[in-house]
Amino acid sequence: MSSDLDSLVSPLSPQRVLHEDADLIVIDKPAGMSMVSPERGDDDLVSRVKLLIANRDGTPPGQVYLAVHEHLDRDVSGVVALSRRPQANAAIAAQVQAGSSRLAWLAVVEGRPATKSGEASVKLVRERTGVIRPATRRDRNGQRVVLRWRVTQEQGNRSLVEVRVDHGGARHVRAAFSSVTGLRIAGDSASRAPGAPRLMLHAAALEMQHPSSRSKLRVQAPAPAALQAWLRAGSTDVQAAPAGVMLDELLREAASRRWPIAARGDVDAYRLFHGEGEGLPGCDIDRVGDHLIVWVGEQFAPDYREELLDAAWRLGPKGVYLKIRPKQASRIVDPRRPEVAPARAVRGVDAPEELVVREGDLKFWVRPGDGLSTGLFLDQRDNRTWLAGQSGGRSVLNLFSYTCSFTIAAARAGARTTVSVDSASRVLGIGERNLELNGLAGDQHVMVCDDVLSWLPRARRSGQRFDRIVLDPPSYSTTHKSRFSFTSDIVGVAEECFGLVSDGGGIVLACTNQRTVHVGQLRRSLHRAAEQAHRTVGRMVELPAQIDFPVQQGAEPHMKAIAVEVERR
């Protein structure tokens, strides 16, 4: 893969080091990263800083000393100091305990405080769960803090506010600010705050006494592009959309969060930027080998579309492809029209017409210039891995199979048999080639070119049964035999699936990326379908969102996937 693109997804960008000497290192922590997270291996700030120092200085990560004094919540970004020597650790810990180190915060809110600046005292209570809230008359104990705020920027109905509290951290800021101003920081999923790509709270500056020199140390962390982008989105001015340097920063911030994927070294295709969860809804960027594919909605004006393509090109790929999504998913468009999906790169050089990408020990054919269907759904990578873990020695049915990526995952894991059903012979042909590419071709893997809605009842009547069934239909589809709409037809199709589950029990994996369908609706539809099929459901397990398809704070995942365990008859 391209070294230019690889540099975007390093463990931690050197630019995030705000200050460093023999005693301490001060980091601009990205949002979405825990300070210390043993359960997630090395995907936490301390581990990444150790790796950064090790790669730079040649010191083994296990020999790098780092100590944490103040924790920034996972969803909060900004300045944080780590001690590099035990002596410095003791001196900084004493300052934190005494409350003599100070943080200044930036917050974005919807609305405006009653006054542009002010100061107020508020009493806060920490509950056993760790939640911090304003005290009530019933609370005998609590901590009184002084809150100071100043509005520094306004854009439409949104405000950027500088906030300080004399004691406490991010949770104290959130509780005190909402108590005093009546405004909740955007993206705060713990309250009824306006939805946002992330928690719009940033530790902007740290003031402390240097542990050795005793001189005053003040370190600032620039406001993340995501904060400015959400602030500007409050304006009705179309020129408020992120552009230029801000757009570059937004894309690079997102790319840096993909390091856990890139660190594997065996994944060639993933989403580099997911606009819905990263500050620019309607724009997504996929990495496929050394090339990028920019997906944009029709709502973007041609001039701004060019801004997005230029920004993607500045990330350093060999070429950039363009795909334009229709405003309405149900509207039928010719996916190969050149004005919708040019067959050639619109920046840089073309990729091969067809190339192989890796996903762990799996390989897939993809066609970057082939209309709106490039051959692989990247949002199902983790679900393919999950299915593989459930498929050894089992019979697997893959419905609406497209190019059969779920089939490949199950077959590689040792599925006894697979049946893949899709109405398009062309994509099934690619599925057969994917089996051959992975050395899995054989009579035990059957491709069925048929309308799924017609095939299901015939299969049930003929006595076919399966241990694992994948139901991943499109939101809408039309064949010469039928029309399918997820919202109106999912119960009937799922009922047929439950009727095909082996008498000894099995699993139905149901997926949809339709935004209008909520997880609760999907659960209810699957329960209803199972009841109508006279099958008993054991558990329903919701599979988590992938790291490269982040979810907007307080929102549901782009891809909803529920594994339904069906009990023995």
Secondary structure, 3 states (H helix, E strand, C coil): CCHHHHHHHCCCCHHHEEEECCCEEEEEECCCCCCCCHHHCCCCHHHHHHHHHHHHHCCCHHHCCCEECCCCCCCCEEEEEEECCHHHHHHHHHHHHHCCCEEEEEEEEECCCCCCEEEEEEEEEECCCCCEEECCCCCCCCEEEEEEEEEEEEECCEEEEEEEECCCCHHHHHHHHHHHHCCCECCCCCCCCCCECCCCEEEEEEEEECCCCCCEEEEECCCCHHHHHHHHCCCCCHHHCCCHHHHHHHHHHHHHCCHHHHCCCCECEEEEEEHHHHCCCCEEEEEECCEEEEEEECCCCHHHHHHHHHHHHCCCCCEEEEEEECCCCCCCCCCCCCCCCCCCCCEECCCCCCEEEEECCEEEEECCCCCCCCCCCHHHHHHHHHHHHHHCCCEEEEECCCCCHHHHHHHHCCCCEEEEEECCHHHHHHHHHHHHHCCCCCCCEEEEECCHHHHHHHHHHCCCCECEEEECCCCEEECCCCEEEHHHHHHHHHHHHHHCECCCCEEEEEEECCCCCCHHHHHHHHHHHHHHCCCCEEEEEECCCCCCCCCCECCCCCCEEEEEEECCC
